[in-house]
Amino acid sequence: MVKLSLFGGLDGIGMNMMSFQHANEMIIIDAGIMFPDADLHGIDKIIPSFSYFEEHQKDIKGIFLTHGHEDHIGAIAHFIEKINVPIYGTKLTLGMVEHKLMEADIKKYKLVEVNEKSVVKFNHFRLEFVRVSHSIPDGVMTIIHSPAGLIVHSGDFKIDYTPVDGKVVDLKRIANIGNKGVLLFMSDSTNAVKKGHTQSEKHVGDAFEKEFAGVDGRLLVATFSSNIHRLQQAINVGKKFGRKICFVGKSMENTSAIARRLGYLDFDDEDIISMNDVDNYADEQILVLVTGSQGEPLAALTRMANDKHPFFSLKENDTVIMSALPIPGNEKMVYSNINKLGRKGVKVIYEAGSKMHVSGHAYAEELKLMLELVKPKFFIPIHGEYRHLLAHKELAEELGIVEKVYIPENGDQLEIDKKKISLVGRVENSLIYIDSNSNCFEDQGIIDDRQLMAANGVVSIVVFMDRDKRIIQNVALKMKGISNPPDDFMIGIKDSIVDQFNYRSGAGNIALENIEKEISDSVRKYMLKKIGKRPLVIPIIL
Amino acid sequence: MVKLSLFGGLDGIGMNMMSFQHANEMIIIDAGIMFPDADLHGIDKIIPSFSYFEEHQKDIKGIFLTHGHEDHIGAIAHFIEKINVPIYGTKLTLGMVEHKLMEADIKKYKLVEVNEKSVVKFNHFRLEFVRVSHSIPDGVMTIIHSPAGLIVHSGDFKIDYTPVDGKVVDLKRIANIGNKGVLLFMSDSTNAVKKGHTQSEKHVGDAFEKEFAGVDGRLLVATFSSNIHRLQQAINVGKKFGRKICFVGKSMENTSAIARRLGYLDFDDEDIISMNDVDNYADEQILVLVTGSQGEPLAALTRMANDKHPFFSLKENDTVIMSALPIPGNEKMVYSNINKLGRKGVKVIYEAGSKMHVSGHAYAEELKLMLELVKPKFFIPIHGEYRHLLAHKELAEELGIVEKVYIPENGDQLEIDKKKISLVGRVENSLIYIDSNSNCFEDQGIIDDRQLMAANGVVSIVVFMDRDKRIIQNVALKMKGISNPPDDFMIGIKDSIVDQFNYRSGAGNIALENIEKEISDSVRKYMLKKIGKRPLVIPIIL
């Protein structure tokens, strides 16, 4: 019997993390962050609580990373800071992890490199890895030989028959594993609602060829810095057209350096120029690879669009290729940049029929192929919103090869044995919010307060209270984020609150510990009556 | 010479409003709202300032509404409240306007119904109207005979050769107008980036036919209530499959009632049931037309998804058809609803290859057709973000028939005569924010405060000051929306601020009127040092 605990990744894209336990052994797959929705004001990223892992700290044998994307490795420094266990991953993944650990000033850690030939053995678990294609190189599918049976975790994948690095997914090996009898398959559902088959990454290279040919000014390509194969293709085509390459944006500079050092990105020193050198070349000799394809407020392209990049100014006749699609929720930011660039006279080539992007996640037909090869007894769709998991479930049922499909929720704990898969409980999986200054906190109240202030404003009220818990008439009051208070507002609110409070207090109805709440409630009630809004109230009692 | 003032609609979808002036005559086209971006916390809608119109009040001959969508008529009650001029529009448009005026408790107004045969004459302007297809019936193109020459305003349109009401755009009349020589054409750019031709609205009816046939439980169709032809098609197909129709959602109930009363929606009393009657029919006899296709937080479908609708509960085996695409920015809300519905066992049919929606705005080929027919001397693309206007400009230039294309910005004032079109100035066009309680305000500071509080929290600080402008040691302080203040925070902040302030104050460096600002600044500086954030500060001086 194996206990499977799911900490995230099942109600949206992000925070991928799960553990497998048997007796006193636990292995973990991934430790990702989730990017916040817009209503999580001031929050940069979200990680799962690690309290379950802290409880089982001595059992943890290692954390296995499927690939180097933030939603899979973004929480690794936070984790290792608390629980220092060996980190397993392929070369590029570990390269990116090491950079993260360095940035977090963590010096004590153990990295174990694995590849498609590795076997990692513990007492109860044995792990192997199969290379898969994705929008970052060096992603793996994880094969877990467990006491319950064979468990296969797809990682994030697509099936690219012509990958840029020539390393095609080893479908024969997956078929062989399938033939041995797989108990449980867990597979990437991101694109389960998309019909057909993704395009090969090579397709983007072909589009670059065609598009670069028609550009005579400076050329910028905005894409995810972790899409190393995309960068390689842009570099290759850029060189062909006599352009020098310039990396702009923090993650673009870092990731390209890591990838080059580890042999995943190939170019000569002479191909590359720094931002300072750009003006020393003719416009048609410049290719800038830049961050900001999602309109992120602090990314390089956004700064350029706002004329706020310290070292790079855009000009008329520059061309920007958006080699990415907006992730749902980012559309407004992306289009805002495109509009600003357009107003500068910069030509922007973006989606709408352009072929400058392909997805890194398998579409329906690829998912079916993988299910068919793995042929599991039990199937758990992972990595997606509920609608994606559901669509993936329907694909599996359509094939008719799976005995049971289970759609999990974040926090589910399941038991798996040869005969059955069943929900046995819930793990503590509260969210840890991390703000732009790397403060971590768990208190949902802070988020609620921020949302309340944002929507309804804030009232700060100072009251003087005597020893009999009676408010002395003189009250000070200030508001922010509140529109159109009526003229008699300040007088009214004081009278209304003071009188009401003293009446109730005199009748002995207000316990000392409730005074603040009482005052808040009456201010909010009064405000609702007067301006139709219930603001956040900050009562200060003197 | 005609003066054209553009108040909105040119930097995003919404707030469409413009005026044409000659001598002492002014006519206005549309008075729309804009829906706010997510960072405009607590704001429901935005309208342009009417101060320019107030200045020219006596010249205004009337306001001409092209169709009944919120981004074209949403500000009409706010306008008429201030400036009571005749409102011209087609029957359905005026029906919707009248409802708005009634809701705003405006009793004094003048509505003038026009149709494709009407001619409205003033001293200097003469107006005619051509019916166009759109996602609401009764939309018009406006033909303005002006002292400078013929001006054509497309309104929002598509070219539907098989419209549900059988009233095809009168292309021959448009061609005739074009043959007379059009000086200026202004045309809907919403879908200028989309290649090809929109599908006919009939297409959705066909999809309903196919999809309704396969549903055996209760069926809900979520769409815009103003898409009367969509409602008519759903009703027709629903009836064919023996379903009774139930309208759910405030705007769905209102709009369907208006449209039926005015003859735009056709059904019998016996076809319709109320929410209370739903349980008296078998599941397969129910068709609910519901609001919430954009995931709007207060709309009926969203309430249902959250189990918060007072009169309607969803259950397993219900089917919801999303007959709309998410407007950019609404994706997260829409998908959140779809996920919640899915978890209830409700089957949701949405985009991704389904044919349950077509756009109401012309694609590139339709725009080219219209440009070709109108053949204007000058062309101004309107109704879109910059990227849409730019794409529309490029289409016009591709045709090579237009002498000059001008891409305007909100607030531009142009002069047009037979020879030229030129920017002559800017009109006051500040934004008026309207919150959920219909409070209007113009103060950007309130928005800024809300954004600051949302991202960084708020500190309320009370200081006692003596007559010498020195802070007496005892300070009270409270925070909200701020995470992890360090332990010595309260002491530190008091000491730091008081000491610093008194030092500077003692040296005579602080003017009385700057005291609050000084205190705010030092709190913010201190907080930045301690927690890396600059919160909003509310200083209260006693």
HADDOCK unambig.tbl for C-alpha pairs under 7 A between the chains (distance, minus, plus):
assign (segid A and resid 41 and name CA) (segid B and resid 454 and name CA) 5.27 0.50 0.50
assign (segid A and resid 41 and name CA) (segid B and resid 455 and name CA) 5.05 0.50 0.50
assign (segid A and resid 42 and name CA) (segid B and resid 454 and name CA) 6.53 0.50 0.50
assign (segid A and resid 42 and name CA) (segid B and resid 455 and name CA) 3.88 0.50 0.50
assign (segid A and resid 42 and name CA) (segid B and resid 456 and name CA) 6.30 0.50 0.50
assign (segid A and resid 193 and name CA) (segid B and resid 352 and name CA) 6.86 0.50 0.50
assign (segid A and resid 194 and name CA) (segid B and resid 352 and name CA) 6.65 0.50 0.50
assign (segid A and resid 328 and name CA) (segid B and resid 331 and name CA) 5.89 0.50 0.50
assign (segid A and resid 328 and name CA) (segid B and resid 332 and name CA) 6.53 0.50 0.50
assign (segid A and resid 329 and name CA) (segid B and resid 329 and name CA) 5.88 0.50 0.50
assign (segid A and resid 329 and name CA) (segid B and resid 331 and name CA) 6.13 0.50 0.50
assign (segid A and resid 329 and name CA) (segid B and resid 332 and name CA) 5.81 0.50 0.50
assign (segid A and resid 331 and name CA) (segid B and resid 328 and name CA) 5.88 0.50 0.50
assign (segid A and resid 331 and name CA) (segid B and resid 329 and name CA) 6.12 0.50 0.50
assign (segid A and resid 332 and name CA) (segid B and resid 328 and name CA) 6.53 0.50 0.50
assign (segid A and resid 332 and name CA) (segid B and resid 329 and name CA) 5.82 0.50 0.50
assign (segid A and resid 338 and name CA) (segid B and resid 387 and name CA) 6.88 0.50 0.50
assign (segid A and resid 339 and name CA) (segid B and resid 385 and name CA) 6.88 0.50 0.50
assign (segid A and resid 339 and name CA) (segid B and resid 386 and name CA) 5.18 0.50 0.50
assign (segid A and resid 339 and name CA) (segid B and resid 387 and name CA) 5.32 0.50 0.50
assign (segid A and resid 342 and name CA) (segid B and resid 387 and name CA) 6.59 0.50 0.50
assign (segid A and resid 352 and name CA) (segid B and resid 193 and name CA) 6.92 0.50 0.50
assign (segid A and resid 352 and name CA) (segid B and resid 194 and name CA) 6.69 0.50 0.50
assign (segid A and resid 385 and name CA) (segid B and resid 339 and name CA) 6.86 0.50 0.50
assign (segid A and resid 386 and name CA) (segid B and resid 339 and name CA) 5.17 0.50 0.50
assign (segid A and resid 387 and name CA) (segid B and resid 338 and name CA) 6.88 0.50 0.50
assign (segid A and resid 387 and name CA) (segid B and resid 339 and name CA) 5.33 0.50 0.50
assign (segid A and resid 387 and name CA) (segid B and resid 342 and name CA) 6.61 0.50 0.50
assign (segid A and resid 437 and name CA) (segid B and resid 532 and name CA) 5.66 0.50 0.50
assign (segid A and resid 439 and name CA) (segid B and resid 484 and name CA) 6.98 0.50 0.50
assign (segid A and resid 441 and name CA) (segid B and resid 483 and name CA) 6.44 0.50 0.50
assign (segid A and resid 446 and name CA) (segid B and resid 480 and name CA) 6.98 0.50 0.50
assign (segid A and resid 446 and name CA) (segid B and resid 481 and name CA) 4.53 0.50 0.50
assign (segid A and resid 446 and name CA) (segid B and resid 482 and name CA) 6.59 0.50 0.50
assign (segid A and resid 446 and name CA) (segid B and resid 483 and name CA) 7.00 0.50 0.50
assign (segid A and resid 447 and name CA) (segid B and resid 481 and name CA) 6.62 0.50 0.50
assign (segid A and resid 449 and name CA) (segid B and resid 480 and name CA) 6.60 0.50 0.50
assign (segid A and resid 449 and name CA) (segid B and resid 481 and name CA) 5.49 0.50 0.50
assign (segid A and resid 450 and name CA) (segid B and resid 453 and name CA) 6.61 0.50 0.50
assign (segid A and resid 450 and name CA) (segid B and resid 454 and name CA) 4.70 0.50 0.50
assign (segid A and resid 450 and name CA) (segid B and resid 457 and name CA) 6.52 0.50 0.50
assign (segid A and resid 450 and name CA) (segid B and resid 481 and name CA) 5.26 0.50 0.50
assign (segid A and resid 451 and name CA) (segid B and resid 454 and name CA) 6.42 0.50 0.50
assign (segid A and resid 453 and name CA) (segid B and resid 450 and name CA) 6.59 0.50 0.50
assign (segid A and resid 453 and name CA) (segid B and resid 453 and name CA) 6.56 0.50 0.50
assign (segid A and resid 453 and name CA) (segid B and resid 454 and name CA) 6.54 0.50 0.50
assign (segid A and resid 454 and name CA) (segid B and resid 41 and name CA) 5.29 0.50 0.50
assign (segid A and resid 454 and name CA) (segid B and resid 42 and name CA) 6.52 0.50 0.50
assign (segid A and resid 454 and name CA) (segid B and resid 450 and name CA) 4.70 0.50 0.50
assign (segid A and resid 454 and name CA) (segid B and resid 451 and name CA) 6.41 0.50 0.50
assign (segid A and resid 454 and name CA) (segid B and resid 453 and name CA) 6.56 0.50 0.50
assign (segid A and resid 454 and name CA) (segid B and resid 454 and name CA) 5.21 0.50 0.50
assign (segid A and resid 455 and name CA) (segid B and resid 41 and name CA) 5.06 0.50 0.50
assign (segid A and resid 455 and name CA) (segid B and resid 42 and name CA) 3.88 0.50 0.50
assign (segid A and resid 456 and name CA) (segid B and resid 42 and name CA) 6.29 0.50 0.50
assign (segid A and resid 457 and name CA) (segid B and resid 450 and name CA) 6.50 0.50 0.50
assign (segid A and resid 460 and name CA) (segid B and resid 460 and name CA) 6.59 0.50 0.50
assign (segid A and resid 480 and name CA) (segid B and resid 446 and name CA) 6.96 0.50 0.50
assign (segid A and resid 480 and name CA) (segid B and resid 449 and name CA) 6.59 0.50 0.50
assign (segid A and resid 481 and name CA) (segid B and resid 446 and name CA) 4.50 0.50 0.50
assign (segid A and resid 481 and name CA) (segid B and resid 447 and name CA) 6.59 0.50 0.50
assign (segid A and resid 481 and name CA) (segid B and resid 449 and name CA) 5.46 0.50 0.50
assign (segid A and resid 481 and name CA) (segid B and resid 450 and name CA) 5.23 0.50 0.50
assign (segid A and resid 482 and name CA) (segid B and resid 446 and name CA) 6.57 0.50 0.50
assign (segid A and resid 483 and name CA) (segid B and resid 441 and name CA) 6.41 0.50 0.50
assign (segid A and resid 483 and name CA) (segid B and resid 446 and name CA) 6.99 0.50 0.50
assign (segid A and resid 484 and name CA) (segid B and resid 439 and name CA) 6.96 0.50 0.50
assign (segid A and resid 532 and name CA) (segid B and resid 437 and name CA) 5.65 0.50 0.50
